[in-house]
Amino acid sequence: MSLDEWYRWGLDVIHAVQQFRSPVITGIMETISFFGGSIWYPIIVLLIYWCIDSKKGLLLGFTVIFSAALNTAIKETLCIPRPYQRDPSVFITAESGYSTPSGHSQGAAAFYPVTAQLFVPGKTTGYKILRMVPALLIPLIIGFSRIYLGVHYPTDVLLGLTFGFLTAIAVMLFWDTACAKLEKLPFSINLLITAAVCFILNIFSRPDTSLSGLLFGFCTGTLLLNRKGGFDARPGSFLQKSGRLVLGITVTGGCHLLLKILTGKLGLTDEISEYYELVRFIRYGITGILAVYVVPLLFIKTGLASGNRVVSSRQNRT
């Protein structure tokens, strides 16, 4: 089967799914699609990391950001247009970026299984397996919504699910072991490993270096916070945790917006600028460091959280 025939088959599947197209179904599919979108995950991750459990928030944050950075690297390498750009008749909603693999499918396949393992108790093997059923079904439903909306081919969804589930499996199986080994290494070696991974992702992600930059900032901020003793998100009153959320969003979001405005005024956010990729990487890197390093230190300084070396520790599985 040639590439054109493969795309035609994918479009035929989209047309078959869209036979049931209606405003109500479209609204439902757009809502389902939202829970696989890039806006949803940072909110949940930061809420967990700042206010519920910093260890679990760290694991979940790394999973989501790495999966998204990998997805961007593959998309920017393959450069495959979206289905509605090939066949406008399947258009329902517009999306930026390339088509393959599906970012929504991949993000959901990485996020929901790891979340289920972290937060849904399972004392028996049977129940541990049972709790994964919704975590596996949700990404499939989100993937189907992307096909219905005409923004992805079925193969995009399949590839996204594959990469996402593989990321989740790798994290669930090897996170504890990796943390134990990395904790024994010097700070400089850990930083070098982080830089090397992000550099490789950055090569394939160009010109969109935002997620590789965010991953670098997230990991670097974690390493810096560990040297300061970390912080524990679990203790604290509802008022204290609410204060953390407000302060965290204000500082992280405010600084990110300020940097965007400042670099925009200097003409550095324009894609024709020779510094565009570097500035974007640095801006998102700073945002990551702010979220996982500077903001927790502010929590401790203001009495909203207590210092505790828990961020780099291995996970206590439920």
N, C-alpha and C positions, 0 to 999 in steps of 0.2 A: 504493500500500500504506500503510495507516494505521500509527501507531506500535504499537498493540496487535498488529496482524498481524505487524509486523516482529519484535516480541518473541516472539510465538508461533512464528514460523519459527526463531528462534534456539534456543528451547527444544526444538523438534522435532529440530534438529541435535544438541543435547546428548543427548537421549534416544537418538538413533541411535548416537552414539558410545558411550554407556553400556550398550548392549546386550551388550558384551563385558566388563562390569564383573565384577571378582573381586578378592579380597584381594591376590593377587599383582600383578595389573595396577595396582591402586590404589597399592600400595607403590612400584612402578616409576614411576608418574606423579608421585607425591609427591616422589620422589628427583629426577626430572628438573626438577620445578617449583622445587626448592630452588636449583638453579643459575641461576635467574632472579630469586631473592629478594633483598630489600634487605639481608639480613645478609651475604650472600656478597660483595658488591662492596666495602664498606669494608675488609674484611680484605685483599683482593687489592690494592686501591689503596694502602693504607697500607704494605703489605709492599713494593710496588714503589717507592713514594715515599721511604720511609725506608731501604731496604736494597739496592735494585737500581739504579734509575735515576730520579733526582729529576725530570728533564725529562719522561720518559715517564709517571711517576706523576702529575705535574701535569696533563698532557693528558688522561689517562684519568680522573682524579678530576673534572676539570671536566666532561667528557663525561657521566659517570654522574650527577653531582649536578644538572647543568642539565636533563638528560633527566627525572630523577625530580621535580625542582621543576616542570617544565612539565606532567608527568603529573598531579601533585597539583592544579595550578591548573585543569586541564581537568576533572578529576573533581569538584572542589568547585564548579565552575561548573555542570556538567550535572546532578550529584546523581542519578544513575541507580542504583537498587537492584540488587543482584546477582541472578542467575537463581534461586538457591534461595530467595530471599526472595519471589519471585513464584510459584515452583512448588517446594515443599518436596521433591517426589519426586526432584529431581536433586541433592539435598544429599549431599555426601560429606565435605567439610571446610569449616570456617568461615573467613572472612577479614574483617578490619575494613575500613572505608571503602567507598567507592562502586565501581561496576563499570566505568565507561567513561572512558578506554580502559584496556586491560590494562597494569598497571605492570610485571608480569613480562615480557611480550612487548616492551614498549617499552624496558625496561632492557637486555634481552638483545640487541635489535636495535641498540642504541647501543654496548654494551660489546664484544661479540665481534668485529665487523668492525674497530673501532679497535685492539683488542688484536692481531688477526691482522696488521694493517699494521705495528704497532710491533715485534712480537716474532717474526714468521715471516719469515725472509729470502726475498727474491725478486729475483734479478738480471735475469731476463727478464720481458717483459710477460706471456707466457703463464703463467709460474709465479706472478706477482703476482696474476693473475686466479684461478688455480687455488687459491691459498691462501685465497681468500675463500669458496670453496664450503662448507667446514665452518662458517665464521663466519656464513653465511647460513642454513644448515640448522639449526643449534642453536637460534636464536630461533624458527624454525618449529615445531620439536619441543616447545620450552617452551610456545609458544602453544597447541599441540594439547593438552598436558597440562592447561592451565588450563580448556579446554573440557570435557575428560573429568571433571575434578574438580567441575564445575558452578559454578565461581566467576566465569566470564565467558561472555558471549555470543560467537559467532563474530565479530560486528562489533566487539566490544571488542578482540579479538585483532588483527583487521585494522587497526584504527585505531592500536593500540599499535605494531604492526610498522611502520606507515607513519611515524609520528612518530619512532620510534627509528632507523630506517634514514636518514631525512632528517637527523636530528641527527648521525649517524655520517658521512654524506657531507659535510655542511657542515664538520665538524671536520677531516676528512681533506683537504678541498680548500682551506680558508681559514685554518687554524690558523697556519701560518707567516706568512702575509701579515698577519693580525690582530696577531700578537705583534710583528712588525717595526714596525707603525704605532703600537701602544700603547706600545712602549718609548721612542718619541720624545716622548710626551706627559708633562707633569708629573704627579707623584704625585697631586696634588689632583684633576686631571681624570680620571685613571684611577679614583680612589676615587668620584668623582661618577658616572661611567658605571656602575660596579658597583652603587652605591646605587640608581640609577634603574632598572636592570634588575630588581634584587631587589624594589624597591618595586612595580613593575608586577606581578611574579609574586605578591607578597604580597597585593595587592588581590583577585586571583582565587582565591588559595589559602585564604583565611580559612574556617574557624577554624584550619586546620592550617598554621601558619607555620614549621614546623620546617625544611623543605628550602630554602625561600627564605632562612631565617636561616643555614643551613649553607653555602649558596652564597655568601652575603655574607661569612661568616667565612673561607671557603676562599680567595676572591679577595683579600680584605683582607689576610689572613695572607701570601699570596704577594707582594703589593705591599710589605708591611713587610719581608719577608725579603730581597727584592731590594735594598732600601735598605741592608741590613746586609751585602750581598755574597753571599747565598745559601749553599747547601751542596751538596756533591757526594756522592751516595749510592753511587757506583760503587766507589771504593777502600775497602779495609778487609778485615780477616780475617773468617772465619766467626764467630769469637767476638765481634768488634766489632759485626758486623751483628746477631747474636743479642741483644747487649746493647742495641742501638738498639730492636729490636722490643719487648723487655721493658720498657725505660724508656718508650718511646712509648705503649704500651698502658696502662701503669700511670698515667702522668700524664694522658693524654687521657681514658681511661675513668674513672679515679678522680675527676678534676675534674668530668666530666660527671655522674657519679653523685652527687657531693657537692652540686652545684648543684641537681640534681633533688630531693634530700632536703631541702635548705635551703628551696627555694621551696615544696616541699610542706608543710613545717612552718609556713610563713607563709600557707598557703592560696592560693598564687598559681598552682598547677598545676591547680586545680579549674576545670573549663570554665565554671562559673557566675561565676568571678571576672572583673571588668572588665579586669583586667590579664593575663588568660590568654594572649592572642595575642602581646602584647608580650614577656612573660616567656619564652614558648616561643621566639620569634624570637631574643631576646638569648642564651638558654641555648645554642641550637644554633650561633649565631654565635660565641660564645666557644669552643665545642668546635672549630669550624673553624679559628679563629685558633691555638688550642693545637696542633692537629695539624700545621699547615703552617708555623707561625712559631716558637712557643715551644719545641716539642719539638726541631726541628732546631738551634736555638741551644743547647739543652742538650747535644745530641750533640757540637757543636763545643766547648763549654765543658768537657765531660768527656773529650774526646779520642777519642770514638767515631766522629767524622766530621771531614772537613776543610772549611773554608770555601771557597767557589768560586762565582763568579757564573755559575751554569748554569741556575737555575730558570726565568728569564724568556727564555732563549735559544730560538731556533727549533729545531725538531726536526731531527735527522739521520735521514732516512728510510733504511730498509733496503731 
